[in-house]
Amino acid sequence: MRQPFDSIYSHGFIRLAVCTPCVALGSPAINVRRTIEMARRGIERGAALVLFPELGLSGYSIDDLALQDALLDGVESAIAELIESSRTLPAILVAGAPVRSEGRLFNCGLVIYRGVLLGVVPKTYLPNYREFYEKRQFASAAQAASNTIMVAGRRVCFGNDLLFQPTGCADFVLHVEICEDLWVPAPPSTYAALAGATVLANLSASNASLGKADYRKLLCTSQSAKCIAAYAYSGAGFGESTTDLAWDGHALICENGDLLAQSGRFQYADSLITADIDIDRLRHERMRITSFSDCAQLHRERVNVLRRIPFEFDLPAGSMPLERSIGRYPFVPTDPSTLDERCNEVYSIQVQGLAQRLQASRIDKLVIGVSGGLDSTQALIVAVKSMDALHLPRTNILAFTMPGFATSQKTHGNALRLMKALGLSGHEIDIRPSATQMLTDIGHPYARGDLVYDTTFENVQAGARSSILFRLANLHGALLVGTSDLSELALGYTTYGVGDQMSHYAVNASVPKTLVQHLIRWVIRTRKFDASVSATLQEILGTRISPELIPSQNEEAHPQSAETTVGPFELQDFNLYYLSRFGYRPSKVAFLADHAWAHRERGIWPEVIPLDERYEYDLGTISKWLQVFIRRFFEFSQFKRSALPNGPKVGSGGSLSPRGDWRAPSDVHADVWLDELRRGIPNGILPNSDI
């Protein structure tokens, strides 16, 4: 059955719940009731899978009581009760219990769904050092003589090689391991992930000691990153014996190196956390990272023998809003300290790239066009820092501002002030005479007095600027620095050939517009230049983004705006990130954008908010501009990206260089993406767009 648009289960997410009940030590009847109650709470939260701690039905810290038949009989009754109760619990349950078989006792995880015990997973690596003595009571999975087991009157699959595969969720594959299994160099979950498991669950006890929580977090996040998987971890908590140890009830949910949710520690009540796992993201990353499949092939003797257990599975139905933080600006960290580190690193990459190109080409001069806008300002700062790094005078930067038919006094003045304040060789060349001559030569109506402001009129100006800059570079033996950013390249909002699409070295080619703003803010805030430079930079940040190619009768009230043509850059950067980086379906991108932009984010650092303070977009607006992005990105502008000049890749969001992260044909149609968007969002939402 088709899920509604506003359900996470329509968009490749799976909600996990990790529970830490207060254990009643050695009392299976009490523990199973608490387990069932917490399972219901997880299901009420929309979870498709609910995970519990190691030996949760008996308690972990029972020591030799685990060898008492009365207790083990009680555990078996509790298992039967849990299986029976699960008939009305529409989620996969993973609970821990001691299980007898073959004259041995195993520390096990039981996977249960809708009245069926799907399989039993024994612990493989039993700690027997320092405070742990598990080999005293338990046998390892490696000692099992059979791959099936009788539990509560049922014979089921048994082993650490089980993969649980719900039908209808091809990319949701579950593997279970227990506590110490994660601590060893080659955890069972590693081979399970190589065999296709995307959700790795760990039932754990793990006592508390100084620094151990950080180490657990490191293990879980790193395992999720190495395995390109989700990793859910449930640790035993209050109620475990404190004879010699304490227990903190630590619960974690990680995805591909990111910590999505974490419980409080040392709680005196039951604890439950949830997180929404992006299964699509995991699948896409595994397809993209070819070394992952190479590793699976190399270890095929361990991978190919894992057993899959398919079972009928129904996803939770109905509306299910996303419980996951989706930043509005995926290229820009919201945490101030992280943003500072990111900005410093971006500048370092750009500066080193340009400095190396200068040294390698034995050139000591730069030519750059300065418009008084964001992109040329960012490129100019990089040029200045490159000269400083190479101990060359800033006067070796030959900066030119080139006013055209629509250049405003504000941007013109900012360009002149910035060049002067930075101590460059600043110059001005009025392009209007040469542009008028070209318009006359080609017979454009503007040359006859008709106010026709078409694409030709705009591109004549852009081409004139670039042509002059290239010839200036020739004249002075200099290297021409490009200014166009990643956002403009994605949208094809550049003039091809001898235009702003081309240069000798494109320092901004993988820096999106939203990040450029914050890079300049960072320069101001960290006082990289003196007060006069910072004041001009602040003025530039307050200027509307505009190509300034079409004149306006009232410049202040109706300036030409780039975003009226290509859409808000914050939305288009969002679309770029999720379409190019993860290959998501357009309807999923719209769902994520709606989640991120429907309401103003609380607690966001003020400097991360765009200058015009547009806090909200509805789904109709989001879909409108996503449609524009799809057309421009997939269908209209690839030929421009196929001919990009060199430039350094900056972020994990990638670049669009044909030599780097993005290779695509220039003659493809966007219909498949547009059709998916139309099918995937509610009727009546998607407007027809003019591009």
Secondary structure by P-SEA (a helix, b strand, c coil): cccccccccccbbbbbbbbbcccccccaaaaaaaaaaaaaaaaaacccbbbbccccccccccccccccaaaaaaaaaaaaaaaaacccccbbbbbbbbbbcccccccbbbbbcccccccccccccccccccccccccccccccccccccccccbbbbbcccbbbbbcccccbbbbbbccccccccccaaaaaaaacccbbbbbcccccccaaaaaaaaaaaaaaaaacbbbbbbbbcccccccccccccccccccccccccccccccccbbbbbbbbcaaaaaaaaaaaaaaaaaaaaaccccccbbbbbbbbbcccccccccbbbbccccccccaaaaaaaaaaaaaaaaaaaaaaaaaacccbbbbbbccccaaaaaaaaaaaaaaaacccccccbbbbbbcccccaaaaaaaaaaaaaaccccccccaaaaaaaaaaaaccccccccccccaaaaaaaaaaaaaaaaaaaaaacbbbbbcccaaaaaacccccccccccccccccccccaaaaaaaaaaaaaaccccaaaaaaaaaaaaccccccccccccccccccccccccccaaaaaaaaaaaccccccaaaaaaaaaaaccccccccccccccccccccccaaaaaaaaaaaaaaaccccaaaaaaccccccccccccccccccbbbbccccaaaaaaaaaacccccccccccc
